[in-house]
Structure formats: C-alpha cells, structure tokens
Amino acid sequence: METESTKTLTFKWEIDNFSNRNGLIESDIFSSGGCEWCLEVYPKGNYVDDHLALFLSVAKPGSLLPGWRRRATYHFVLLNQSGKVLARTAEERRSFSAEVSCWGYQRMLPLSKLQEEGSLKNNKLTIQVYINLVEVIHEGKSTENEMVAVSGFHVLNTQVISVSKIFAQHPDVAVGIRSDIKEVKTAYMNILLGLIETLGKPPQSLSETEINNADSDLRELTEAGFKLDWLKSKLEEVSLERKKAVSFYSCRFIDFLIRRFFLSCFLISKH
C-alpha cells in the first residue's frame, strides 16, 4: 500500500498566522507534470461556515487553448507545525477543464478541530498536495478576449476560472434558466459574477446603493431561473453586518460630536 512516504510530494505550503486569516488565500503557482497549478484555501469556510475549504486549481486557465483538459489523481494532507496530521483525504481522480478548473472540498476540516488546544502550534498550518498527472489534452496559450463555452455559457477567457468555480461548487445553479439565447445567458453570467464580487467585499465598505443593486440583481437572476439560495443567504449576512458597522460608526460619530460640544462649552466658559 502506498503512503505519503512512498509518493513524491508535489507541493508544500506553509501558512503563518492562519487563524487570523479571512477570505480566500491562494498559494504560489507550482508545476507538476509540466502543468501549472495552485492551491486555494478558505480559512473560515466557503459557503459552509463551520469548515475549512480547500481546492486544487489549474493556474491561469484563461490563458490555455479552448478544449484543454487534464486528468489527474491527487490528495491533500494537513499538518500543524509539529508535523501532526490534522486531516488526510483519500486519493481522488478528477478531470480538469475550462468547465471545471478546480476540485476540492467544501468541508475539508471542521473549524472546531483547528480551535482545539494544541492543534495549531504557533498558529501555522501546513498543506501538502500529492498530484499524479494521468493525461493532458490541448495545453497551450490563448488570448484573453477569446470567448469560451463553460457549462453552456459563453464567457471571456479571463472569466473562465470564476465561472468554473461557480459550477464546481453549485452544479445546479443554472439548471432552471429559461433562456437559450447565447447573448442573454452571457449577460446573466456577467451579472452573477458582478454580484459575487460585490458580496465578497468587506460589508462596511459597501454603500446602501450597492446593497440595493445587489438585491435587485439577485431578484432578476432568480426570476430568470438561477438557483441562488446560497447567494441570498450571503446577501442577508452582508446586509446585517453592514448595518451593524454603520450603527457602530454612527454612535462613535455622535459621541465625538457630544464631546466636541462640551469641550466648546468649556472653552467658552473660560473666556
């Protein structure tokens, strides 16, 4: 039986200050089998808030020729700084393409396990990935403005990775879409990508107009047949966090005005 010790480690990624990280973290690009890859990790989860999420992704898929495809086996190992194994996945055999350019796990590791005393020594997490490339088809370079078909949607090469992630994580997102017109579907996908980008920003940085526009876009896409319950929950969460932030800073501002008023009164009384 093969173990990590009998296989060749493809890439080792050490992440410092891990528990204080938020949002997506991407590794450096590395090569395996003559192809470029990268790892993507969500320390606080990716639509599953109580688990760390981890993915193996094709690096810069938008630069590859239309029709490219790779087949590979891979597995992950997560360790703390002492070398203690926190999680290990079974070996997966997957096909990577413009339609699906990343594979991995939304529930790689419960966050509660990382929070256990002694799990993350010195707050450092190490991720190892072992990759065996089985087949490569049509690798090469393309142009950024070239349109590529991804799960029935024609998008720019520069959008391929984002669209591929959507369908990898939410396979049924567009099964109910009511239009077969290529241009209409492309327009809808651009709206969806913009909505995801907006909701990925820090809530306190969003204006009320942006929140209202996001709500309008979400309703339009839902009426068009997209299944977006996951984005609806995200919008509600972002809206609530923004209200809390606005309320906090409003209170701070009012407190500042009160303090300045009493200071002015004090200075006037001195004269």
C-alpha positions as CSV (number, residue, x, y, z in Angstrom):
1,M,0.0,0.0,0.0
2,E,1.3,3.4,-0.9
3,T,1.7,6.1,1.7
4,E,2.9,9.7,1.6
5,S,6.4,8.4,2.4
6,T,6.4,6.3,-0.8
7,K,4.9,9.0,-3.0
8,T,6.5,12.2,-4.3
9,L,5.3,15.3,-2.6
10,T,4.2,17.8,-5.3
11,F,3.9,21.0,-3.2
12,K,4.2,22.0,0.4
13,W,2.5,25.3,1.5
14,E,3.1,26.8,5.0
15,I,0.6,29.4,6.1
16,D,1.5,31.6,9.1
17,N,-0.9,33.4,11.3
18,F,-3.6,31.0,10.0
19,S,-6.4,31.5,12.5
20,N,-6.4,35.3,11.9
21,R,-6.8,34.9,8.1
22,N,-10.1,35.6,6.4
23,G,-11.4,35.1,2.9
24,L,-9.6,33.3,0.0
25,I,-5.9,32.6,0.3
26,E,-4.1,31.4,-2.8
27,S,-0.7,29.7,-2.9
28,D,2.1,30.4,-5.2
29,I,1.8,28.7,-8.6
30,F,3.7,25.4,-8.8
31,S,4.3,22.9,-11.6
32,S,3.5,19.2,-11.8
33,G,3.7,17.0,-14.9
34,G,4.6,20.1,-17.0
35,C,1.3,21.8,-15.9
36,E,0.8,24.8,-13.6
37,W,-1.4,24.5,-10.5
38,C,-2.2,26.4,-7.4
39,L,-4.0,25.7,-4.1
40,E,-6.9,27.8,-2.7
41,V,-7.9,27.7,0.9
42,Y,-10.8,29.4,2.8
43,P,-9.7,29.5,6.5
44,K,-13.3,30.5,7.6
45,G,-15.1,28.4,5.1
46,N,-16.6,29.0,1.6
47,Y,-20.4,29.0,2.0
48,V,-20.0,26.3,4.7
49,D,-19.0,28.5,7.7
50,D,-18.0,25.8,10.1
51,H,-15.4,24.0,7.9
52,L,-12.1,24.9,6.3
53,A,-12.4,24.7,2.5
54,L,-9.5,23.6,0.2
55,F,-9.2,23.3,-3.6
56,L,-6.7,22.2,-6.2
57,S,-7.0,24.6,-9.1
58,V,-5.5,24.9,-12.6
59,A,-3.4,28.1,-12.7
60,K,-4.4,30.7,-15.2
61,P,-6.9,28.6,-17.1
62,G,-8.0,31.6,-19.1
63,S,-4.6,31.5,-20.9
64,L,-5.0,28.0,-22.2
65,L,-6.3,26.9,-25.6
66,P,-10.0,26.1,-26.0
67,G,-10.7,22.5,-25.4
68,W,-7.9,22.0,-22.9
69,R,-8.3,19.1,-20.4
70,R,-6.2,17.4,-17.7
71,R,-6.9,14.2,-15.8
72,A,-5.1,13.7,-12.6
73,T,-5.2,12.0,-9.2
74,Y,-4.5,14.0,-6.1
75,H,-4.9,14.0,-2.4
76,F,-4.3,16.5,0.5
77,V,-2.6,16.3,3.9
78,L,-3.0,19.0,6.5
79,L,-0.4,19.2,9.3
80,N,0.5,21.5,12.2
81,Q,4.0,22.9,12.8
82,S,5.0,19.8,14.8
83,G,4.1,17.5,11.9
84,K,0.9,16.1,13.4
85,V,-1.6,15.2,10.7
86,L,-4.8,17.1,11.2
87,A,-6.6,15.7,8.1
88,R,-5.8,13.5,5.1
89,T,-8.1,12.9,2.1
90,A,-8.5,9.8,0.0
91,E,-6.9,9.9,-3.4
92,E,-9.3,11.5,-6.0
93,R,-9.2,11.0,-9.7
94,R,-10.7,14.1,-11.5
95,S,-10.9,15.7,-14.9
96,F,-9.9,19.4,-15.0
97,S,-11.2,21.6,-17.9
98,A,-12.4,25.1,-18.8
99,E,-15.8,24.0,-17.5
100,V,-14.4,22.8,-14.1
101,S,-10.9,24.1,-13.5
102,C,-10.8,23.3,-9.7
103,W,-11.7,20.4,-7.4
104,G,-11.5,20.0,-3.7
105,Y,-13.5,20.0,-0.5
106,Q,-16.0,22.5,1.0
107,R,-15.8,20.5,4.2
108,M,-12.1,19.7,4.4
109,L,-11.7,20.1,8.2
110,P,-14.1,21.3,10.9
111,L,-13.0,24.7,12.3
112,S,-13.7,23.3,15.8
113,K,-10.8,20.9,15.4
114,L,-8.5,23.7,14.5
115,Q,-9.6,25.6,17.6
116,E,-8.7,22.7,19.9
117,E,-5.8,23.4,22.2
118,G,-2.5,22.3,20.6
119,S,-4.0,21.8,17.1
120,L,-2.3,24.8,15.5
121,K,1.1,25.2,17.2
122,N,2.5,28.7,16.6
123,N,-0.7,29.4,14.5
124,K,0.9,27.8,11.5
125,L,-0.9,25.3,9.1
126,T,1.0,23.2,6.5
127,I,-0.8,21.9,3.5
128,Q,0.7,19.1,1.3
129,V,-0.7,18.0,-2.0
130,Y,0.3,14.9,-4.0
131,I,-0.5,15.0,-7.7
132,N,-0.1,12.4,-10.4
133,L,-1.0,13.7,-13.9
134,V,-2.7,11.0,-16.0
135,E,-3.5,12.8,-19.2
136,V,-3.1,16.2,-20.8
137,I,-5.0,17.4,-23.9
138,H,-4.6,20.7,-25.8
139,E,-2.4,22.6,-23.4
140,G,-1.3,25.9,-24.8
141,K,-1.8,29.7,-24.8
142,S,-4.8,31.6,-25.9
143,T,-6.0,35.2,-25.9
144,E,-7.7,36.9,-23.0
145,N,-10.6,38.2,-25.2
146,E,-11.4,34.9,-26.7
147,M,-14.9,33.5,-25.8
148,V,-15.0,30.1,-24.2
149,A,-18.0,27.8,-23.5
150,V,-18.3,26.9,-19.9
151,S,-21.3,24.7,-18.9
152,G,-23.4,26.2,-21.7
153,F,-22.4,29.9,-21.1
154,H,-20.0,31.8,-23.4
155,V,-17.6,33.8,-21.3
156,L,-14.3,35.5,-21.7
157,N,-11.1,33.5,-21.1
158,T,-10.4,35.8,-18.1
159,Q,-13.7,34.8,-16.6
160,V,-13.3,31.0,-17.0
161,I,-11.8,30.3,-13.6
162,S,-14.6,32.3,-11.8
163,V,-17.4,30.6,-13.8
164,S,-15.8,27.2,-13.4
165,K,-15.8,27.6,-9.6
166,I,-19.4,28.5,-9.5
167,F,-20.4,25.3,-11.3
168,A,-17.9,23.2,-9.3
169,Q,-19.4,24.4,-6.0
170,H,-23.0,24.8,-7.2
171,P,-23.7,22.3,-10.0
172,D,-27.4,23.1,-10.2
173,V,-27.1,26.8,-10.3
174,A,-28.4,27.2,-13.8
175,V,-30.5,24.1,-14.4
176,G,-33.7,26.2,-14.4
177,I,-32.6,29.1,-16.6
178,R,-35.4,30.0,-19.0
179,S,-33.4,31.4,-22.0
180,D,-31.3,29.5,-24.6
181,I,-30.1,32.7,-26.3
182,K,-26.3,32.9,-26.1
183,E,-26.1,36.6,-25.6
184,V,-28.8,36.7,-22.9
185,K,-27.0,33.9,-21.0
186,T,-23.7,35.7,-21.2
187,A,-25.3,38.9,-19.9
188,Y,-26.8,36.9,-17.0
189,M,-23.5,35.4,-16.2
190,N,-21.8,38.8,-16.1
191,I,-24.5,40.0,-13.6
192,L,-23.9,36.9,-11.5
193,L,-20.1,37.4,-11.5
194,G,-20.6,41.1,-10.5
195,L,-22.9,40.1,-7.7
196,I,-20.5,37.6,-6.3
197,E,-17.7,40.2,-6.5
198,T,-19.8,42.7,-4.6
199,L,-20.8,40.3,-1.9
200,G,-17.1,39.3,-1.5
201,K,-16.2,42.8,-0.3
202,P,-16.0,43.9,3.3
203,P,-19.6,44.7,4.4
204,Q,-18.6,48.1,5.9
205,S,-17.1,49.2,2.6
206,L,-20.5,48.8,0.7
207,S,-22.9,51.6,0.2
208,E,-26.6,51.3,0.6
209,T,-26.9,51.8,-3.2
210,E,-24.6,48.8,-3.8
211,I,-26.7,46.7,-1.4
212,N,-29.9,47.7,-3.1
213,N,-28.4,47.0,-6.5
214,A,-27.2,43.6,-5.3
215,D,-30.7,42.8,-4.1
216,S,-32.2,43.8,-7.5
217,D,-29.6,41.7,-9.4
218,L,-30.4,38.7,-7.2
219,R,-34.1,39.0,-7.8
220,E,-33.5,39.4,-11.6
221,L,-31.3,36.3,-11.7
222,T,-33.7,34.2,-9.6
223,E,-36.6,35.2,-11.9
224,A,-34.5,34.1,-14.8
225,G,-34.3,30.6,-13.3
226,F,-31.0,30.6,-11.4
227,K,-30.8,28.7,-8.1
228,L,-29.2,31.2,-5.8
229,D,-30.2,30.4,-2.2
230,W,-26.6,30.4,-1.2
231,L,-26.2,34.0,-2.5
232,K,-29.4,35.1,-0.9
233,S,-28.1,33.9,2.5
234,K,-24.8,35.7,1.7
235,L,-26.6,39.0,0.9
236,E,-28.6,38.8,4.1
237,E,-25.4,38.2,6.1
238,V,-23.6,41.1,4.4
239,S,-26.6,43.4,4.8
240,L,-26.8,42.7,8.5
241,E,-23.0,43.1,9.0
242,R,-23.1,46.4,7.2
243,K,-26.0,47.7,9.4
244,K,-24.0,46.8,12.5
245,A,-20.9,48.6,11.1
246,V,-22.9,51.7,10.2
247,S,-24.6,51.7,13.6
248,F,-21.3,51.4,15.3
249,Y,-19.6,54.2,13.4
250,S,-22.7,56.4,13.8
251,C,-22.6,56.0,17.5
252,R,-18.9,56.8,17.5
253,F,-19.6,59.9,15.4
254,I,-22.4,61.1,17.7
255,D,-20.2,60.5,20.7
256,F,-17.5,62.6,19.0
257,L,-19.9,65.5,18.4
258,I,-21.1,65.4,22.0
259,R,-17.5,65.5,23.3
260,R,-16.7,68.4,21.0
261,F,-19.8,70.3,22.1
262,F,-18.9,70.0,25.8
263,L,-15.3,70.9,25.0
264,S,-16.5,74.0,23.1
265,C,-18.8,75.0,26.1
266,F,-15.9,74.6,28.5
267,L,-13.6,76.7,26.4
268,I,-16.2,79.4,26.0
269,S,-16.8,79.5,29.8
270,K,-13.1,80.1,30.3
271,H,-13.3,83.3,28.4
